[in-house]
Amino acid sequence: MKKMLLTTLVASAAYLKYQSVRQKRSVQSILVEQGLRHFLHETDPRKASDFEKFNHVNSENYRIPEQVQKQLDFKWLDIDMQILKRDSIVTPEKKIIFYLHGGSYWYQPFGLQYHFIAKLADRVGASVIMPIYPKAPVYDVNDALSMVMKSYQDLLATSGVTAENIILLGDSAGGGLAVSLIEQLRNAQIDLPKQVILLSPWLDLSLENPEIAKLVTKDPILKLEELRFEGKYYAGSENLKSPIVSPIYGDLVDLPPITIFGGTNDILYPDMKLFTKKAKQDVRLITYEGMFHVFPFFRLPESKRAYEQIVDIIGLD
């Protein structure tokens, strides 16, 4: 029995190594992907019971998880406006990360997001401003975008920090919202942040890119039909191709430098490529072969490389 078990383990390890070489990615990423396929998707907003839970939770004010508050030092900057702050370890603070979290415009922030942004902020010596923007199905794009616009403008008006010291960072839905925000700031002639960093951004809620179909079975995190359902509620009365909903259809000029991190197995990757191609200014897409949605949040060799690249973009001075 022991010999058979050992043989099985050796064969499994060899197979994983073979897949790692063939897919040009780490063994760890393959194992994490397998775990995600097995343990995600217990919640589906299309189910009546889950829809009602979202409707109830997102109707109420957000509460900071106790662990996040005690261990990661997040606190309220403005509880009425629902804006979180995490102070910089550097005094006086020189940089602010204005962070828009992802979650399909329905979910409140996850622990992995808090840990990632706290670690990054400490590394680069930045404070964090994190709006908990209104979520679907209770609210829509106009509520979310107006809230983050006001949060950004209040930051410029009250903090004494100039836009040159602000880094805008968003992941997934928060990445799409970040691009909508800078398009609206530009239109209103409000000072733009120095840099924009996007992790697996959702740039087109219509999800009509024909290349997406090839990735439906490869992405262990995102489900196409769930995204379509969530996107329609977030759009509300707006057309899915309105620039405020899907910023890929906006005017992509006179924007700050944008760096996008994306994996080739992410459902949203085709639109990251298209956005980069359409952009008329400095947009850089950093591609990770075989990686899945928001991979930088996980403990993987690829994530570590992406993290160091983000640190280099923000800078340590």
C-alpha positions as CSV (number, residue, x, y, z in Angstrom):
1,M,0.0,0.0,0.0
2,K,2.8,2.4,0.9
3,K,4.7,1.6,-2.2
4,M,1.5,2.2,-4.3
5,L,0.9,5.5,-2.6
6,L,4.5,6.6,-3.2
7,T,4.3,5.7,-6.8
8,T,1.0,7.7,-7.2
9,L,2.6,10.7,-5.5
10,V,5.7,10.6,-7.7
11,A,3.5,10.2,-10.8
12,S,1.3,13.2,-9.7
13,A,4.4,15.3,-9.1
14,A,5.8,14.4,-12.5
15,Y,2.5,15.2,-14.2
16,L,2.3,18.6,-12.4
17,K,5.8,19.4,-13.5
18,Y,5.0,18.4,-17.1
19,Q,1.9,20.7,-17.1
20,S,3.9,23.5,-15.5
21,V,6.5,23.4,-18.4
22,R,3.8,22.9,-21.0
23,Q,1.7,25.8,-19.8
24,K,4.7,28.0,-19.0
25,R,3.6,28.7,-15.4
26,S,4.4,27.6,-11.9
27,V,3.3,24.3,-10.3
28,Q,1.9,26.4,-7.4
29,S,-0.4,28.3,-9.8
30,I,-1.8,25.0,-11.2
31,L,-2.5,23.7,-7.7
32,V,-4.2,27.0,-6.6
33,E,-6.3,26.9,-9.8
34,Q,-7.5,23.4,-9.0
35,G,-8.4,24.5,-5.5
36,L,-10.3,27.5,-6.8
37,R,-12.3,25.3,-9.2
38,H,-13.4,23.1,-6.3
39,F,-14.2,25.7,-3.6
40,L,-15.5,28.7,-5.4
41,H,-19.0,29.5,-6.7
42,E,-21.1,28.6,-3.6
43,T,-22.8,31.9,-4.2
44,D,-24.7,32.7,-7.4
45,P,-26.6,36.0,-7.5
46,R,-29.0,34.6,-10.1
47,K,-30.5,32.3,-7.4
48,A,-33.4,34.0,-5.6
49,S,-32.0,33.3,-2.1
50,D,-28.6,34.7,-2.9
51,F,-30.1,37.7,-4.7
52,E,-32.1,38.5,-1.6
53,K,-28.9,38.3,0.5
54,F,-27.1,40.8,-1.7
55,N,-30.1,43.0,-1.7
56,H,-30.2,43.0,2.1
57,V,-26.4,43.3,2.7
58,N,-25.9,46.1,0.1
59,S,-28.8,48.1,1.5
60,E,-27.0,48.5,4.8
61,N,-23.8,50.5,5.6
62,Y,-20.6,48.5,5.4
63,R,-18.9,47.3,8.6
64,I,-15.2,46.9,8.8
65,P,-14.4,43.3,9.6
66,E,-12.9,43.1,13.1
67,Q,-9.8,41.3,12.0
68,V,-9.1,43.9,9.2
69,Q,-9.5,46.7,11.7
70,K,-7.3,45.2,14.4
71,Q,-4.6,43.5,12.4
72,L,-4.4,45.7,9.3
73,D,-5.2,49.1,10.8
74,F,-8.0,50.1,8.5
75,K,-10.4,52.6,10.0
76,W,-13.1,55.0,8.9
77,L,-12.0,58.3,7.2
78,D,-15.7,59.1,6.8
79,I,-18.2,56.6,8.1
80,D,-21.1,58.5,6.6
81,M,-19.6,58.5,3.1
82,Q,-18.3,55.0,3.7
83,I,-14.6,55.8,3.0
84,L,-11.8,53.8,4.7
85,K,-8.3,55.0,5.4
86,R,-5.1,53.2,6.4
87,D,-2.4,55.5,7.6
88,S,1.1,55.4,6.1
89,I,4.0,54.1,8.1
90,V,6.0,57.0,6.8
91,T,5.6,60.5,8.3
92,P,4.9,62.8,6.7
93,E,3.2,60.7,4.1
94,K,4.1,61.5,0.5
95,K,2.0,59.0,-1.4
96,I,-1.6,58.0,-1.3
97,I,-3.0,54.8,-3.0
98,F,-6.6,55.5,-3.9
99,Y,-7.9,51.9,-4.1
100,L,-11.1,50.7,-5.8
101,H,-11.7,47.1,-4.9
102,G,-13.3,44.5,-7.2
103,G,-16.1,42.1,-6.7
104,S,-18.4,42.3,-9.8
105,Y,-19.9,45.5,-8.5
106,W,-21.9,43.3,-6.1
107,Y,-19.4,42.0,-3.5
108,Q,-17.8,43.9,-0.6
109,P,-14.0,43.7,-0.3
110,F,-12.4,40.3,0.4
111,G,-9.6,39.6,2.9
112,L,-7.1,38.9,0.1
113,Q,-7.7,42.4,-1.2
114,Y,-7.1,44.0,2.2
115,H,-3.9,42.1,2.8
116,F,-2.6,42.9,-0.6
117,I,-3.2,46.6,-0.4
118,A,-1.9,46.9,3.2
119,K,1.3,45.0,2.3
120,L,1.8,47.2,-0.8
121,A,1.2,50.4,1.0
122,D,3.7,49.5,3.7
123,R,6.3,48.6,1.1
124,V,6.1,51.9,-0.8
125,G,5.4,54.1,2.2
126,A,1.9,55.1,1.2
127,S,-1.4,55.7,2.9
128,V,-4.6,54.1,1.5
129,I,-7.9,55.7,0.7
130,M,-10.5,53.1,0.0
131,P,-14.1,54.1,-0.9
132,I,-16.7,51.4,-0.2
133,Y,-18.8,52.4,-3.2
134,P,-22.5,51.5,-3.5
135,K,-23.2,48.0,-4.8
136,A,-25.7,46.3,-7.0
137,P,-28.5,45.2,-7.0
138,V,-29.5,48.1,-4.7
139,Y,-27.4,50.7,-6.5
140,D,-26.1,51.2,-10.0
141,V,-23.2,52.8,-11.9
142,N,-24.4,56.4,-11.4
143,D,-24.4,55.9,-7.6
144,A,-20.9,54.2,-7.6
145,L,-19.2,56.6,-10.0
146,S,-20.6,59.7,-8.3
147,M,-19.4,58.4,-4.9
148,V,-15.8,57.7,-6.0
149,M,-15.7,61.1,-7.9
150,K,-16.7,62.9,-4.7
151,S,-14.2,60.8,-2.6
152,Y,-11.4,61.7,-5.0
153,Q,-12.3,65.4,-5.1
154,D,-12.6,65.6,-1.3
155,L,-9.2,64.0,-1.0
156,L,-7.7,66.7,-3.2
157,A,-9.5,69.4,-1.3
158,T,-8.9,68.4,2.2
159,S,-5.7,66.3,2.5
160,G,-3.1,68.8,1.2
161,V,-1.8,66.1,-1.1
162,T,-1.6,67.0,-4.8
163,A,-2.8,64.7,-7.6
164,E,0.9,64.1,-8.5
165,N,1.2,62.1,-5.3
166,I,-1.9,59.9,-5.9
167,I,-1.7,56.4,-7.3
168,L,-5.1,55.0,-8.5
169,L,-5.2,51.2,-8.2
170,G,-8.2,49.0,-9.0
171,D,-8.8,45.3,-9.5
172,S,-11.5,43.6,-11.6
173,A,-14.7,45.7,-11.3
174,G,-12.7,48.2,-9.4
175,G,-10.3,48.4,-12.3
176,G,-13.1,49.2,-14.7
177,L,-14.5,51.8,-12.2
178,A,-11.0,53.3,-12.0
179,V,-10.9,53.9,-15.8
180,S,-14.4,55.4,-15.7
181,L,-13.3,57.7,-12.9
182,I,-10.2,59.1,-14.8
183,E,-12.3,59.6,-17.9
184,Q,-14.8,61.6,-15.9
185,L,-12.1,63.5,-14.1
186,R,-10.5,64.4,-17.4
187,N,-13.8,65.6,-18.8
188,A,-14.4,67.7,-15.7
189,Q,-10.8,69.1,-15.9
190,I,-9.9,67.8,-12.5
191,D,-6.3,67.0,-11.7
192,L,-5.5,63.4,-12.6
193,P,-3.6,60.9,-10.5
194,K,0.1,60.3,-11.3
195,Q,-0.3,56.6,-12.2
196,V,-3.1,54.1,-12.7
197,I,-2.5,50.4,-12.0
198,L,-5.1,47.9,-12.9
199,L,-5.3,44.2,-12.0
200,S,-7.5,42.1,-14.3
201,P,-9.8,45.1,-15.0
202,W,-13.4,44.6,-16.2
203,L,-13.4,47.1,-19.0
204,D,-16.4,46.0,-21.1
205,L,-19.6,44.9,-19.4
206,S,-21.2,43.9,-22.7
207,L,-18.7,40.9,-22.8
208,E,-19.2,40.7,-26.5
209,N,-15.5,40.1,-27.4
210,P,-15.5,36.9,-29.5
211,E,-12.2,35.8,-27.9
212,I,-13.9,35.4,-24.5
213,A,-15.6,32.2,-25.6
214,K,-12.2,30.5,-25.8
215,L,-11.5,31.2,-22.1
216,V,-14.8,30.3,-20.5
217,T,-13.5,26.8,-19.4
218,K,-10.0,28.1,-18.5
219,D,-10.9,30.8,-16.0
220,P,-11.5,29.1,-12.5
221,I,-12.8,32.3,-10.9
222,L,-15.2,34.1,-13.3
223,K,-18.4,32.6,-14.8
224,L,-19.6,34.3,-17.9
225,E,-23.3,34.1,-17.3
226,E,-23.0,35.4,-13.7
227,L,-20.9,38.3,-15.0
228,R,-23.6,39.2,-17.6
229,F,-26.3,39.1,-14.9
230,E,-24.3,41.2,-12.4
231,G,-23.3,43.7,-15.1
232,K,-26.9,44.4,-16.2
233,Y,-27.9,45.3,-12.7
234,Y,-24.9,47.5,-12.2
235,A,-25.6,49.3,-15.5
236,G,-29.2,50.0,-14.4
237,S,-30.8,52.2,-17.0
238,E,-27.5,52.9,-18.8
239,N,-26.5,51.1,-22.0
240,L,-23.9,48.4,-21.4
241,K,-21.7,50.2,-23.9
242,S,-22.0,53.6,-22.2
243,P,-18.5,54.8,-21.4
244,I,-19.4,55.2,-17.7
245,V,-20.4,51.5,-17.6
246,S,-17.8,50.1,-20.0
247,P,-14.8,52.6,-20.1
248,I,-13.3,50.8,-23.1
249,Y,-15.9,52.8,-25.2
250,G,-14.8,56.1,-23.7
251,D,-12.4,58.6,-25.3
252,L,-9.0,57.1,-24.4
253,V,-6.9,60.3,-24.7
254,D,-5.2,62.7,-22.2
255,L,-5.2,60.1,-19.5
256,P,-2.4,59.4,-17.0
257,P,0.0,56.4,-17.6
258,I,-1.9,53.1,-17.1
259,T,-0.3,49.7,-16.4
260,I,-2.5,46.6,-16.7
261,F,-1.6,43.2,-15.2
262,G,-3.5,40.3,-16.8
263,G,-3.3,36.6,-17.2
264,T,-4.0,34.8,-20.5
265,N,-6.6,32.5,-18.9
266,D,-8.7,35.3,-17.5
267,I,-12.1,35.8,-19.2
268,L,-11.4,39.6,-19.2
269,Y,-8.0,39.3,-20.8
270,P,-9.3,39.8,-24.4
271,D,-10.7,43.2,-23.5
272,M,-7.4,44.1,-21.7
273,K,-5.7,43.5,-25.0
274,L,-8.3,45.4,-27.0
275,F,-8.2,48.4,-24.5
276,T,-4.4,48.6,-24.9
277,K,-4.7,48.5,-28.7
278,K,-7.4,51.2,-28.7
279,A,-5.7,53.5,-26.3
280,K,-4.1,56.6,-27.7
281,Q,-1.7,57.3,-24.9
282,D,0.6,55.4,-22.6
283,V,-1.0,52.1,-21.7
284,R,1.1,49.1,-20.9
285,L,-0.2,45.6,-20.6
286,I,1.9,43.2,-18.6
287,T,0.9,39.6,-19.5
288,Y,1.3,36.5,-17.4
289,E,1.0,33.2,-19.4
290,G,-1.6,30.8,-18.1
291,M,-2.6,32.9,-15.1
292,F,-6.2,33.5,-13.9
293,H,-8.3,36.4,-12.8
294,V,-6.7,38.7,-10.1
295,F,-3.7,36.3,-9.7
296,P,-1.5,38.9,-7.9
297,F,-3.6,38.4,-4.8
298,F,-2.5,34.8,-4.3
299,R,0.8,33.5,-3.0
300,L,2.5,32.4,-6.2
301,P,5.8,33.0,-7.9
302,E,4.0,34.9,-10.7
303,S,2.2,37.0,-8.1
304,K,5.5,37.9,-6.4
305,R,7.0,39.1,-9.7
306,A,3.9,41.2,-10.4
307,Y,4.0,42.6,-6.9
308,E,7.6,43.7,-7.4
309,Q,6.7,45.3,-10.8
310,I,3.9,47.3,-9.1
311,V,6.4,48.4,-6.4
312,D,8.8,49.6,-9.2
313,I,5.9,51.6,-10.9
314,I,4.9,53.3,-7.7
315,G,8.5,53.8,-6.5
316,L,10.0,53.7,-3.0
317,D,11.1,57.4,-2.7
